[in-house]
Amino acid sequence: MNRVFHRQGMIAIFFLTLTLLISGCGQNDEPQELYLEGKTMGTTYHIKVFAKQQKLDSLNLLPEVTLLLKDINQSMSTYIDDSEINTFNRLPTGQVMPISRDFRAVVSESIRLGESTKTLDVTMGPLIDLWGFGPDKKPTKRPTDEELAAMVAQIGVDKLILTEQGLAKTVAGLELSFSSTAKGYGIDKVAELLESHDLTDYMVEIGGELRVSGKKPNDQDWRIAIEQPDAEPGVRKVHRVLAPGNNGIATSGDYRIYYEMDGITYSHLIDPATGMPSRHDLVSVTVLHPSAMTADGLATALTVMGMDKAKAYAEKNDLPVYLIGKSKDGLVTYSSPAFKPYL
């Protein structure tokens, strides 16, 4: 059930469960906090907005946020049988499907990121299922090299055709999954909604990805904690705290979802070029970008690349990126030149 209430004091949220310290004042002419939370996209959302009480009282944000996220979920959820994405996934080869503005925005950026990084591929859902990381799947055996080669040949954003008329596929059975971009898009749309009401001091979080803007009361900057990737199982610790400015923030890593088979550990992050799970030294990637959707997609793509390629890509594209890798001597870290101002 969604809840909406006002409260003051101190709130702690860890990131990826988030850690924010928020303090308010009791005077009506000072910024007050509006807090919204609920469920969406198979996960939860949390929204914090600071504004004068009179401004907050003039709005009824919860119904607007609920409807907005419901529409996005109806468009992009593979768990809803008649969703827009499932309708496309059932589409025959060569048939053009008119698509909504929201769907076009996500598929367009997903294609752009896929072509740029070569490691983000929103068509590789069947490959993920083949490895046993799909919904309700459990691995029983490693796919054969022949199965992987056949699957790799049938996926890729180059097999999508996006035109003004809509979207089509050139390969039978091609399917989309926006697990790396839809949450970020939902965050961006909620941020746009808040800003349409002249609300500029906010934090929006969906499933661990977030976007912040403006300030907290008393002119305090938003501060976000990056999680320590080698903490004991079930324990979450702060690795480093940053001040992200007005940006979306996304963190991806291979230390939470994996399985072992025949003595080999397999990550859920798969390289679409080889069909193989990533096996390298990079365990956590944090990306800042004005768009939470773009940050979300890039975090996944850079994690699949590995430390050296991710560093090169970040520097070439002037991206604010923070990497955590592993070595025989423990964790190693890297801050791209564009990231250093946020530390």
Secondary structure, DSSP 4 states (H G I P E B T S, - for coil): --EEEE--S-----SSS--------SSTTS-EEEEEEEEETTEEEEEEEEE-HHHHHT--HHHHHHHHHHHHHHHH-TTSTTSHHHHHHTPPTT--B---HHHHHHHHHHHHHHHHHSS--TT-HHHHHHHT-STT----SPPPHHHHHHHHTT--GGGEEEETTEEEESSTT-----TTTHHHHHHHHHHHHHHHTT--SEEEEETTEEEEES-BGGGBPP-EEEE-TTSPTT---EEEEE---SEEEEEEESSSSEEEETTEEEES-B-TTT-PBP-SSEEEEEEEESSHHHHHHHHHHHHHH-HHHHHHHHHHTT--EEEEEEETTEEEEEE-TTTGGG-
